[in-house]
Amino acid sequence: MKKIHTVTLIGLGAIGAAYGSRLQALLGNSFFVVANEDRIQKYQKNPITVNGEKQNFNYISTDVEAEPSDLVIFAVKNEQLPQAIEDAKYHIGPDTIILSLLNGISSEEEISEAIHNEHILYSMCVEIDAVRDDNQSIRFSSIGKICFGEKNQSLSEDVLAVKDLFERAEIPYEISENIWHTIWWKFMFNVGINQTSAVLRAPYRYFQQIPSLHQWMESAMYEVVAVAEKAGVILTEEDVKKFRPILNNLSPNGQTSMLQDIEAGRKTEVEYFAGKVCELGKKYRVATPINDQLYKMITIMEEMEKLNNR
């Protein structure tokens, strides 16, 4: 069986650092974190901690040539993906397996168009409530799981190799029988929970305790259900309901990634959430009034933040 001995990670946000800490513990110096020199110096001066434990990641500069890794994991924001692909060029060979943990429904295609690799698995993470603060500290009460698979639903050699790695690293996982449906399902609840939490600056406890807020979140999700059907992906009311127990099990004080971006004054991924829903709505002539409003509100919030920082 194909075995993964070396892994490269691009992206040390909350998600990347949480899963990266377990890969570092397993692989030691065979686990590489790619970053530019400025970031490496920053990380070495002020090391990242995960649940209070200092992480001495094996950093490698983007301009240093390296042998291709057996697995490359992208864990950046969507707008950072083109640069991340360039930064990872020395680590990707013809046999390298690639996992993209980005939000949305487009990153795998973007990676494929850029590097023409035949080992790109479709993947996503779910149920993780990791939060990163300004002091390089990442905390989570649930590490969730990584769902992955082949788009053609085959249990390939690449899938089995990643399964073996995750078991050795004690990373919870699920091999999806229909990964494209699973990715759309996560896109659906990200569109709902990320955006409504961002505009209201609301951690999970408000969604757990205020029925009207929960209903507003789901109304944005049902617009994804409508456009997904036109795109040939069948999401149902049961798919919407399936998110409810996940939400209720998240840390009440936990925050979505978009809320973290808003509070930190960073650019959000609204173009890849509401922006994509609205784009597909126009394409398929499906009304998306909730996402239209969320898109306007979040982009205005971003513009306000720019003015505040002048």
C-alpha positions, 0 to 999 in steps of 0.5 A: 500500500502507498504510504505517506512519509512526508507532508507539507502544510501551507497555511497556519491559521486556526485550522492548519495549526490544529491539524498541523500539531498532530502531524508534527507530533507524528512526523517530526522533521518530515513535516514541513510548514511553508512560509515566507521569511518574514512569517518564519521569523515572526513564528520563531520569535513568537511560537504558535501554541495549540491548546497551550502547547508550544509548536516548534514547526519545521519551517521551510522558506518558499524560495528553498528548493525541496524534494516533493512531499508525499502529501501537500495540504492547503489550509489558507483563505481562498484569496490567498490560494494563488500565492499558496500554490506558487509557494508550494511549487517545490513540494508538489511532484507528479505523485504528490497527493493534495488536500485542500481544506479551504471553504467553498466549492472551487479550490480543487478546480483552481488547484487543478488548473494551476498545476495539473496534478492527478492526485487531488482529493476533494476534502473539507473539515467539519465540527472543528471550533478552533480559534486563533488570537493575535498572540499566535494562540490557537485553542479548540474544544473539538478538533472535528474531522476531515472528510475527503474522497475521490470525486468519482467515489472510488476508494483509491490508493491515494484515499487509503494512504491518507486514511492510514496517515490520519489514523497514525496521526490521530486525526479524526476523518471520514471517507465520504461516499459522495464527497461533492455532495459533502462539500456542497453540504458544508458550503451550505452551512458555511453560507448560513452560520459564517455570514450571519455570525459575522454581521451580528458578531455572534458566537455560537451560543446565540445560535444555540439559544435564539430560535429567530437567529437560527431560522435566519441562518437556515434561510440563507442555507435554503437558498444554497439548497435551491441553487444546488439543485439547479447545479445538479447537486441534491441537498434536502431539508434533512441536510439542513437539519443535519447541521443542528446537532453539530452546531449545538455541540460546538463551544458556546463561546466559539466563533466562525472564521468569518467572525474572527476575520471581522473582529481582526479587521481582515478581509473576509471570504464573502465573495466565496460564500454569498458572492458565489450563491448570488452568482449561481442564483443569477445563472440559474434564475433562482432568487437569493434575497438573503444572500444578496443582503448578506453580501451587501452588509459584509462588504460594507463592513469591510469598507468601514474597517478600511476607513477606520484604519486610514 
